[in-house]
Amino acid sequence: MSSNDADRLHKYLQQFDLTWQELHAQRQGRPFNHVREDDPLPIIHHRSPHYRHRPPVRVAVLPLPILLLTDRLRRCMLAALMQRPSFGAGDRVMYKMLALVALLTMAQAVPDPHRPTATHDTAVPELPKGLRGAVLIVSKTNGWRHIEHIPSSNAILADIAKRLGRASYTTENGAIFNDDQLRRFSVVVLNSASGDFLTDDQRAAFARFVARGGGVVALHAAGDNSHTASWYKNTVIGTTFIGHPGGTDQLQPARIVVEQPDHPVMAGVTLPWSPVDEWYSFDVNPAARGMTVLARIDEASYRPGVKLTMGVHPIVWANPSTKGRVLYSALGHTPDAYKDPNYRLILTNAIRWAAR
């Protein structure tokens, strides 16, 4: 192996070491920033042509003995590589290739909790007796999982339901979307539910629920582009997510402009209001497809980037064409978003309005 080849391999292995460290931090529950633009192997958040990341390397899982390599051995191997041990050229090449295989395997073997395996549920859950007119909170994720906020925001949504005098039921079981059980709820809150998490039959039951007058409040990732079913896209979202700023611009303050101050969902919102959030952009203004925009972002107040600029940039809207009341809010990426008094008020208003 030439000196140049060795140097390239050293750099490649160091890149994989950084990636492994991030995945290891993720496994230990430490903060993991998946949007650093200086990552050697950044991880895609949403499937968007404008999201600022390269595709991840996909590597097949290799034999068990390699998987059993310890963290200490991995570090020793990398240290030895960087010190350029003085054994024979053939041994050195084999040793480096073994190190590369080990690092590749470990990077792939650590599961990413942001990317759960897609599943469709078939076993119907047993609901509490006497549940009527309740709030159904669903955080099923077959796409990107917002592990940082879902547990705490589910609890906040349940507390909002309680304060509204309604029982609630929180689940990640898509099989609850059947006619008999949906009749026990007045509104479905999709809390960053992502991916096509319902079967065709379950989605048809959801459509019948809305046609009967059932309400829907969809939040954040419930409107990203991991949803491909036509009924859902046309009824709940009304547009197509194209991305959000990445890197150091992922979370920014932006000024909210209330477009419909007399609408029940926006009642009582205190202005000016510039929350810090992850700001979604969409291919077209949903108003062009019949939606009623309740609030938008002032694009001059943050940095969307050229490709994500919309001009008029809706952030909360309702579908006036369905029998059931349907609302989507793109707010809510972080746990702190749900602690914001204005946003909690909007969520309270939205659930009350959709449940009627």
N, C-alpha and C positions, 0 to 999 in steps of 0.2 A: 504494500500500500504506500503510495507516494505521500510526501509531507502535506501537499495540498489536500489530498483525499482525507488524510487523518484530521486535518484542521476542520474540514467541512463536517466530518462525522462528530468531532468534539462539539461543535456548535449545535448540531442537530440533537445530540444527546442532552445538551444543556437545555435546549428548548423543551424537550420532553420532560426533563426534571421539573421545570417551572409548571408545566401543565399538570404533572403528577401532584405537585404540592397543592395546587388549587383544588384538585379533585379530593386529595386527602383532607384538606381543610373542610371541604363540603361534607365529607363523611363524618367528621368529628363535630359537625354542627357549628363551626366557626363561620364568620361572615365570608361570603364568596361572591366576588363581583364578576358576573359573567359578561360584562360589557366593556371591560378595559380594552381600549383600542391598541394597547401595546402587547396584548397577549400573543404568544407565539402560535397558539392554536385556539383562537377565540371560539366560543360556543354560540351558535345561533339562538336567538330568543324566539322571534316569530318568523314564519316563512314569508319574507318580504324582499322584493328586489332592491329596496332602498335601505334595508337595515345594514348597518356598517360593519359587517363581519364576513369572513370567509367561511366556506363550509368546513365542518369538522372532518378530520381524518377518521375513517371507519376501518377498524382492524378486527379480523376474526379472532375469537377467543382461542388461545392455544392450550397445549396439554397442561394438566393439573400440576406436574412438578414445577413448571415455570411460574404458575400462579402462586405457589407456596414460597417464592422468594421473599425474604423479609425486607422490611424497610432498611434495616442496617446493611444488609447485603447490597441492596440497591445503591445505597450511598457509597459504600466501599468500592463498588464497581465503578461508579461515576468518578470517584476520587482517583482511583487507579488509572482510569482513562486520561484524566486531566494531567496526571503526573508522568504519563507515557512510560510505563514499565519497560525494562530492558530485556524482556525475553524475546524469543525468535519472532521473525516477521510473520510466519504462518500462524503461530500461536496468538500473536497480537491481533491479527485480523479476526480469528475465530472468537477471541475473547470479546472484541468490540461488537461483533455481530450478536453474540449471546446477550451482551448488555443491552443492545438495541432492541432485541426481541423481548427481553424482560420488561423494559420500560414501555414498549408499545403495548404489551399485554396488560400491565398494571394500569396504564391509563385507560384502557378499554374495560378492564374488569370492575373498576369501582363504579357502581351505578350512580347515575345523575338523578337526584330526587326531583329536579325540575322537569325531567322527561320520563314520566311513568309509562309503563307498558300499556298500550291501548287495550281496553276490555269493554265488553258489552254484557250487562248484567241480565240474568234471566230469572233469578230467584226473587220473588216478590217479598218485600219486607213486611213484617207484622207491625201495624200501626197501633198507637194507643187507642183505647176505647173512648168513644165520645168526642173524637176529633171532628169538628165541623167549622167551616169558615176560617180555617187556619192558614198560616203562612208556611209555605214549603220552601226551605232554603236548600239549594242544590249546589254543591261545589265539585261535582264529578269532573275529572280532567283526563281527556284523552289526547290533549295537546300540552302546551307549556303549563306547568303547575306553579302558581304563585305561592310557594311554600312559606314565604315571609309573612304574608298577610292573611291567608285563608283561615287558619285556626282562630285568630283574634277577631277578624271581621265577621266570621260566622257567629261568634258569641255576641258581638255588637248587634248584628241583625236580629238575633233571637231576643235580645233585650229590647230593641225597638218594637218588635211585635208584641212583647209583653206590655210595654208602656201604652200600646194602642189597644190593649184589652183583648188581644188575640193570642191563641195558642200557636206554637210553631213546631215544626219538625225539620231537623237538619239531617241530610243524607248525602251519600255519594253513590247511591244505588239507583241506576237508571231504570230499573224494572218498576219503580214506583210510578212511572209514566204509563198508567193503564186507566181505563175509564172509571172503574169502580173506586180506585184510591184517589185519583185526581178530584173526584167530586167532593172530597172532604176538605178541599183547600179552596180559598178564594183568590190566592195570588201565588205565583211561583217566582222566587228570587233566584236568579242564576248568578251566583257569586264567583266570578272569574271561571265559570265552567267553560272548558275549552275542548276543541276537537269535536268530531261527530260522535258524541257520547251516547246517543240514542240509536236503537235499531229503527228500521223503517216503521214497524208496528208501534213502537213507543213514540216515535215522532208523530205518527198519525193520531195517536191518542192525545198528544200535546196540542195538535192543531184543533182537534174537536173541543178540547178544554177552552181554548181561546174563542172558538166559534160560539160556545155556550155563554161566554161572558167572563171567563176567567182572566185574571190579570197577569202580566209579566213585567218584572223589573230585572233587566239584564245589566250586569256591571262589568266594566273593564274588559278582561279577556273573553267574556261572553260575546264580544263584538269583534274579535280579531279574525284573521283570515284562515284560521284552522277549521272554521265551520263552512262546510261546502254544500249542505242540503238546501235546495232552492227555497222550500217553504220557510225555513229558519232565516235564511239570508234576506228574503223579501219582506217577511213579517216583523222580525225582531230587529234586524240591523239596517236594512235599506240602503247600504252602501258597502264598499269593500276597503278593509284596512290595508294600508300600504307600508306602514312602518312608524317608527318613532325615533327621536334622536338617540344616539349611542354615546359611549365613552363618558367623558366628563359632563356632557350635555344631556345625559339620560334623564336626570331629575333636575328640573328647573322651576323657579317660580314663574307663573304666567297670570296675567290679569283676565279674570272671567267677566264677560259682558252678558248680562241677563237680557235676552231677547223678548221674553214673554213674562214680564213681572206680575201680571194678573193671573197667570196659570197657577193652579193649586200646588203644583210641585215646586215652584219657585217662590212661593209666599214666605215672606219673612227673612229672605237671604240678605245679609248685611253686606253692603258695598262701601268702599272698594274691597275687593277680595282677590288676592294673588297667591293661591296655594302652590306648594311645591309638589309636582307630580311627574309622571311619565306621560307625555302628551302624544296621543295617537293622531295620525293623519289618515285620511281616506281618499279614495280616488275621485269621488264626486261629493258635492254637498247633498246630504240626504233629503233636503227640501226639494231638490229637483225630482225626487222619486216619491213625493207625496208626504214626507214626514214633516212634523211641526217642530222646528228648532226652538228649544227653550233657552239655551245658553250656548255661547261660543267663546273662543279664546281670542284675545287681541294678539295677533301674530307679531306685532311690533314690540311686545313685552317679553318675548323670549326668542331663542335661536332654533327655529325648526330646521334650518338648512334649506337649500334651494329646492331639492327634490321632494321635500315634505311640506312645502309651502302650499296652502290652499287658498289664500286670500280671505274669504269668509270661511271661518274654521269652526264648525259646530262641535260641541262636546257633550251636550245633553239634548235628546229629542224624543218625541213621542209619535206613535203611529195612530192617526185619527181614523183610519179606515177599517179597523177591526172592531168586532162587538166587544171583545175584552180589551181592557186598556193596557197598552204595551208601551214601555219606556226603556230607553237605553241610555246609560251614562258611561262615558269612557274614562271617567275619573276612578281613582282607587288602586294605584299600583303598590303603595306602601302601607304598613300598619298605621302610620301616623295620619294618613288620609282619612281614615275612618274615625279618628279622634277630633278632626276639625269640626267645630260647632256648625259651620255652614253646611258642610257635607252631610253631617248627621241629620241636620234639619231636612236637607233634600231627600235623603233616604227615608226618613220618617214620612215626609209628605208623599213621596212616591209610592210607598207601600200602602198608606192610607188611601190614596187616590186610585191605585190599581185594584185594591181589594174591594172598594166601595161597599 
